[in-house]
Amino acid sequence: MWMAPPGIGSSSEHVLDISPQSKNVVVLDGGFATQLSCHVSQPIDGDVLWSSRFLASDPEAVIDTHLDFLRAGADVIITNTYQAGIDLFVKHLNVSKEAAYDLIRKAAQLAHIAVERYMVEFPNAKKPLVAGSVGPYGASLHDGSEYNGSYAATTSVETMRNWHIPRINALIDGGVDLLAIETIPCRVEAEMLVKLLQEKYPQVKAWLSFSAASDGKHTAYGEPFQEVAKACYELNPEQIVAVGANCTAPRLIESLIAGINTKKSNQIPLIVYPNSGESYTVEMGWINRDKCEPVETYITRWLDLGVTWVGGCCRTYAIDVTRIRREVEKWKQGHRC
């Protein structure tokens, strides 16, 4: 477990400052379903509801998973609602629309319970934040299209918008501190969500994170990554706290973000939280972990490139967050000299 060095997280610093002006480096959590597997025996990967099923079946395991990440050094924990949706819960949990909405709201509340328990254990720590996971429309299709964006060619913007709104409403109703708009594969959905924030949720902050193609240059849908990231950020810099990539192999991150900030002024805040770099197959599950460099070995390079939000995604555990935290603290110490 990572422990804050003396002087960090004193009572006068109880609130985590996430404004770009703060220059803080914010440490995120890791792969929720990955860490959840340490607390449950039921299969998670391959489930149409993924980790969100456990909102109904095992809420204490959800809290314990959030606590694992907080104790490991995460400043922000993300709700397990990436693959949650009103209609999905109605269909696969056999509940009413009202009950489905309440389950998504419950995800935020469970995360806050974890924060409360953590603050009892560490009363002098900065209070962590809860981010509501807003995964892409493609995640609801259960066909892997969030990793190629193919649905963008056949699904109207209005359909995507109407699908997102009830879940966002529930997360805000549950009290999230900000939204994690994540694993978005295509510009059209990203721009819709950024504009939706302005139109319907003007007081809500969010980050925007894309899934990327294996060439390290494009979104998963094949659009120029940096062009899309900049355009989306510039649509709404008052509400978007960071823009970047997640659930992408660590080895691709540098090519995605290098040069995105060429000027010292008007810097775009960057967020990265890649997966472990492993490959997933239906037949064998996750493979080739032994061929991947650990995520923490990349942290210094990413921070040098201007990343201010960093964590892990699929197949990263709480222990990985501890290692990320240590690298962040070492980098910060070096830049105080």
N, C-alpha and C positions, 0 to 999 in steps of 0.2 A: 504493500500500500504506500502510495506517495504521501508525504507529509509536507505541509507548507513550511518553508524556512522561517526562522524567527523574524518577526516584523511584518510578514506578509499576511494579509487578512486580519489586521487588527480591527478593533471595534469602530475606529474612525473610517475604515475602508470596507464597511459591510456591504455596500452595493457595488456590483460589478459594472464598470463603465464600458459600454460597447459602442460608444460613439467613435467615428473615425478619428476625431481629434485626440482621443485618449492615447493612441498608439499602443494600447494593450495588445498582447497576443492572447487570444481566447482559445482554450483547449476544449475540444468537443469530446463526446463519448465515442464508442466504437460500434461494432455491429450488434444491434439489439438482439436479433434472432440468434446470433452466434453465442452471445453471453447467456441468453435465456436458456440455451440448451444445457447449461450447467445446473439449471434448477428444475427442469422438467424431463420426463422420460418419453413423452409423446413426440412424434416426428414433427418438424417445423418446415424444413425445406420441402417444396413441392405442394404444400397446402395452399389452396386457393386464397385463404385468408392470411397465410403466413403467420407472423407473430401476433397479429391483432386478434386471432382466435382466443388467445389467453386472457384478453380483457374480460371475457365471459367465463372461461373455465378455470383460471388460476390467477386472480389479481394479485395475490401475495407474491407469486413468482415474478410478476411484472415489477412490483415495488423493489423486490430484492435485486433484480437485474439493474434497475436504475441506481440503486445504492452501491452496487459493485463499481459502477463507473464513477460515481461521486467520490467514493473512497480512493479510487485510483488516481484522482486528480482532475476530473472533468469540471470545467466551469459551466458547461451547458449540457443538459440531457435532452434527448429528442424522444417525443412520444412514439409509441409503437403503433402508429396509424398510417404508415406508408401504404399499406395495401388494404386499408379500411375504406368502406363506402356504405352508404345507407342501403342501397339495393343489394349489395353483396351480403351484408349482414342479414337482411330480410330473407334472402334466398338460402344462405348456407348455415345460418343459425336458427332459422325458423322463428324470427321475432317480428314484431311490428315495426313500422318506420319510426315510431316514437321511441321504442326501446333501442333501435339501432342508433338513433341520434344520441341517446343517453349513454350508450357504450363508448361512442367516440369522445363525448364530453368527459366520460369517466377516465379515459386515457390521460387527459391533462390532469385530472384530480389525483390519479395514482402517482404521477410524476411529482406533483407537489407534496404528496405524503412522503415520498422518498426524500425530497429536499428538507422537509420538516424533521424527519428522523436524523438525517445527516447533520443538521444544525444543532440538534440535541447532543450528538456525539462530538461535534467540533464547533462549539458556540462562538469561537473567535474567527471562524473562516468567513470569507466573502460568501454571501448567499448565492448559490448557483441559480441559473435561469432555466426555464422550461421552454423548449421550442416545439411547436406543434408540427409534426411531419405531414407535409402535403406532397405526396408522391404523384407521379404523372397519371394521366388518364389511362395510359397503356397498361399500367399495373393492374387495373381492374379487369383487363381482358384475359389475364393469365396465359399469355402466349409469348412472353418475353419481348413484346414489342416496345417496352420502355427502353430497351437497349438498341433499337434500330429506328424507332420513331415512325414505323411504317403506317401506323394509324392516322398520321397527319394528312396523308393523301386521300383518305376516305371519310374522315370524321370532321364535321363542321365545328368551327370555333364555338358556336352557340351550344352545341352538345357537350363539348368539353367544359365550358363555363358552367353550365347548369349542373354538371356532375360534381364539380369542385365546390360550389357554393355551400351546400348543406354541411359538408365535412368541415370547411373553414369556419362556418357559423358555430358548429359544435365545439371546435377547438378553442375558439375565442370565448365562447360561453363557459368553457371549462377553466378559463383563466390562464392560458399560455402567455408567456412574456413576449414571444415573437413567433413567427412562422418560419419553418424550414421548408422552403419550396425546393424540392430536391429530385435528382435523377431525371431532370427534364431533358428529353432527347431532341427537341425541335424548337425552332424560333417561334413558330406560330403559337404554341401553347405557352411558352415563356412570356411572350409579349402580352398575351391575353391575361395571364395571371398578374403581371406587373400593373397593367391598366386596371384590373379588377381591384387591386389594393387601393388605387387612387379613387376609384368610383364608389366603392362600397365600404372600404375599411381604411379611411384616411388617417386614423390614429395608430394603425398597426405597423410595426416594423417586421421585416422579413429578410432572409438571405435567399439568393437564387443560385442553384447549383445544377449543372448540366451533367448528363452522361455523355461520354465522348467516344469517338471512333478509335480504332486500334492504331491509327497512324499518328495520333497525338497532335492533330492539327484541326480536326473537325468535330462538330457535335455528332452524336450517334446517328443523326439523320443525314449527315454529310455536308452540313453548312460550315463555313469558316468559323472556328470556335471564337477567336478573339474578336472578330467583327460582331458576332451575335452577342457575346458577353458585354462588350462595350455599349452596343445599341440598347440592350435591355436595361443596363444600369442607368444610362443617360435618360431613359424614359421616366425614371422615378428615383433620383438619388436621395430624396428626402426620406424615403421609406426603406430602400434597399440598403442594408447594412454591409453587405458583401456579395460578391459574385464570383463563381468559380466552378469547380468540378468535384464530383463525388462518384463512388462506386466505379472507379477507373483504376487500372493498374498503377502503382506508384511510379513505375519507370516512365510513364507517359506524362506525368504532371508537369515536369519542367518545360517540355516543349509546348504544352498548352498555355502556360502563363508567362514564359520568358518574353520580355519585351512588351507586355501588355501595358505597362506603365513606363513610358519613355521619358516623361517629364517629371521633375520633382514636385511641381505644383499639380493640383487637381488629380491626385493619385486615386485610382479605383481600389477600394478595399477588396482583398482577395481571400477566398475561402477554398480550402482543399481538404477533403477527407476520403482518401482512396480506399479501395478494398485491399486485401492482402497481396493481390497479384496472382492468386490461384485461378485455375480454370474450372468451370463447372460443366459437367456432362450429366444428362438424364440417367445414363446407365450407371455411372460410377460416383456421381456427386462431385464434391470438390477434390481436385487433384493438383499435383505439382507444387505443393507448399514448400518442399525442400529445394525447389529451384528458384524461389523468390527471395530477394533481399528484404530483410525486415523493414517495416515502414519507418521506424525511427532513424534509420541510416540516411534518410532523405531530408529530415526535418531542417537541418541547418541550411541546406541549399534553398529550400522553399522559403524560409524566413528571410534569407538574403535577397530573394526575389520580390519581397514585399508582402508575403502572405501574413495575415494577421488573425486568421481563424483556421485551426488545424485539428484534425482528429482522424478517426478511422471509420470504415464502413464494413461491408460484408467480410466475415472471417477475421475480424480483429476483435480481440478479447479485452477485458479490463486490464490485464497485464500489459497489453500493447499500449493502452492509454497511459499507464504508469511510465512506460519507457518514453513515450512522446512527451509527457510532462517534464521528465528529467532533461530531455534534450532542449526543450523550450527554456527551462530555467537556466541551463548552461549557456545558451545563446544570449539570453537576457543579461546574464552576469558579464559576458564578454563585451556586450555593447554598452555597459555602464562604465567601463574603464576609460 
